[in-house]
Amino acid sequence: MASSGLEQQEPLLATDFNDDEDNDPSAMSLMDHLEELRKRVFWCLITVVVTTIVAFIFREQIMQFLTGPLPQAANALSKGSGNKLVVTGLGEGFTVYLKVSLFAGIIAALPMILYQVWGFISPGLYDHEKKGAVPFIFLGLILFVIGISLGYVVLQYPINFLVHFASNNFTELVTANSYFTFVAFFALAFGLVFELPLVLTFMAKIGIISGQLLRQKRVAAHVIMWVAATFLTPGADIYSPIILGIAMSCLYELTIIFIRFTVKN
């Protein structure tokens, strides 16, 4: 009799699971995902274009702000006229303005970019993952802006050192392209370093490290960070690596506090 009961049961087929997925209103096909990605990338590009155009309109103010740390001795041909930078090509002035505007536009468009990234990945997350990810995104943006701001404040020290280091033997003619490339890398280094707490906290959440491990390796970590600070700062002055090293040490200790309150044992 038991065999007849088994015979009455219908075997489960793979199509049964597919039917359940097809009936799920939240399920999306591959083409739907690609279409969603295309729309969000489009809005990111539109935002970057708009913010870049706005930055290009205010290019003079942005240029004056970015060249604030540059001393007058950076251009031996200025003679007090205030023209601190040099261009060497016919279209280099326009190209530099465009690069600076694009850099400023990307920074200004970061909130929209993060919003679109979050809107694309959030449907695939659980509720507790969404609650934990939203503060991380905003905190990461705030830390990045703080890092860039600190980098701008510290920027005067490596620039003054590099400009005056060989001024007795060389005529200083700093080109606009080289200067703004230096500024971009310097500010980006500070901005990425300030993401250290979020990176370590995320590694603790997925079980790669722990707060106890960070406390045990505190001395070695501080030594490594101070050595790394000397390589991350492109200038050869003594102030910028010290300031960056202090910032990295403070961020490391802040990470231990983050892990203590956000990561369960």
Buried (B, 14 or more C-beta within 10 A) or exposed (E): EEEEEEEEEEEEEEEEEEEEEEEEEEEBEEEEEEEBEEEBBEBBEEBBEBBBEEBBEEBEEBBEEBBEBBBBBBBBEBEEEEEBBBBEEEEBEEEBBBBBBBBBBBBBBBEBBBBBBBEBEEEEEEEEEEEBBEEBBEBBBEBBBBBBBBBBEBBBBBBBBBBEBEBEEEEBBBBBBEBBBBBBEBBBBBBBBBBBBBEBBBBBBEEEBBBEBBEEEBEEBBEEBBEBBBEBBEBEBEBBBBBBBEBBBEBBBBBBEBBEEBBEE
